[in-house]
Amino acid sequence: MGNRGWTYREVLPFFKRMETYEAAGDDNYRGRDGPIRVTDPEWRHDPLFSTVIQAAAEVGIPHNPDYNGSHQDGIAMSQATISKGRRMSTAHCYLTPIRQRINLNIITQALTERIILDGTRCMGVRYSVGGRTHQAYAREVIISGGSINSPQLLEMSGIGQPDLLRRHGIAVRHELPGVGENLRDHFAPRTRWEFGAKGYTFNDRGRGLGLVHQVLRYVFGGKGMFGMVAAPLRAFVRSRDGLDAPDLLLGWVPMLYEANPEPKISSQSGMTCYAHPMRPESRGSVHITSSNPNIQPAIDFNFLSAPVDAELTVIAVRIARSIMTAPAMAPLQVKELAPGDPRQTDAEIIEWVKAAAETTYHPVGTCKMGQDDMAVVDERLRVRGIKRLRIADASIMPTLTSGNTNAPSIMIGEKAAAMVLEDNSV
């Protein structure tokens, strides 16, 4: 895409720098002494997951223990930023160890209202805490509000599309038409499967004495169902031959759950399998609806607006079906609940997808990096046309990554830190 310094080989050192991978793997691709602990789940020998891995092999999807290594293809237990049952967040791993530094001031429960500009030079930010307004000035400001809040903050500050800004009574400080555009996200239908065989899923293990057992395992060891990632098993597959890399993602949740009216574990025993394209082409937008920073912006994902996304979603659902109905699954007495046997044609599956699919909370792209007229930041993450202002979060990604966005977002932070040091070195 023409962004110098952002090829895979160039960002790999920052992926390695951020992690301590605690399992076996190729050190050419994996980090061993970073702040974020990355672990394999304890469930890799569990009969339920072993059965699904065997079923995937029967339809041509191999087992690949380290999909973050030399190649991504295959099915594997999900690696997670979890250690001893605790989420290894950036707050815990990066900030907590250094929060006593005299040159670090962490302010929580604060709302950044706008950027302070002197012409096209960023001077600082205005923020509020507990109803009181404050100002902070710095040599350089780095926005890290994510794909929803970063474009909102720019627009609140008069940076964006002039007509939109004027419509909300905001003075135009700098025209930048790409702000808030190019919103992308993973749109995932959840296929649902009932099991006649009991004792395999957490619908059974998470009830009665089984629930007590799981609670005790977590309290005294950080293990069990309460210490695992939501989807402990995932597969990276190709929609067709001839592709350079996988373009579809499937993930298995070891239970059925009801989303409405309140989330809860279903009384039925079974599994949920989500399936979706990893690099969708559909694009939406995020824009302010008011000059009041407390008012949420309008979010339009525009899911499935690109025909190829619908085509790939159907293929992903069919692959999920092929795995869940493979011979290895027979002992579990599997029955399809959703989309359901009556839905067989592409049109029927897409109709179900539109009604049932959900975001996977991976929004990117609303302050994209690039050289075209819709780019918001350059390859050094500097906001185009504004001095001393950078953005370092998932909003700068021009397209979605081939997987979740947690690790790439942390990589962006690591690379941004290196850039700041380089650009300010004496």
Secondary structure, 3 states (H helix, E strand, C coil): CCCCCCCHHHHHHHHHHHEEECCCCCCCCCCECCCEEEECCHHHHCHHHHHHHHHHHHCCCCECCCCCCCCCCEEEECCECEECCEECCHHHHHHHHHCCCCCCCCCCCEEEEEEEEECCEEEEEEEEECCEEEEEECCCEEECCHHHHHHHHHHHCCEECHHHHHHCCCCCCEECCCCCEEEECCEECEEEEEECCCCCCHHHHCCHHHHHHHHHHHHHHCCCHHHCCCCCEEEEECCCCCCCCCCEEEEEECCCEECCCCCEECCCCEEEEEEEECCCCCCEEEECCCCCCCCCCEEECCCCCCHHHHHHHHHHHHHHHHHHCCHHHHHHCEEEEECCCCCCCHHHHHHHHHHHCEECCCCECCCCECCCCCCCECCCCEECCCECEEECCHHHCCCCCCCCCHHHHHHHHHHHHHHHHHHCCC
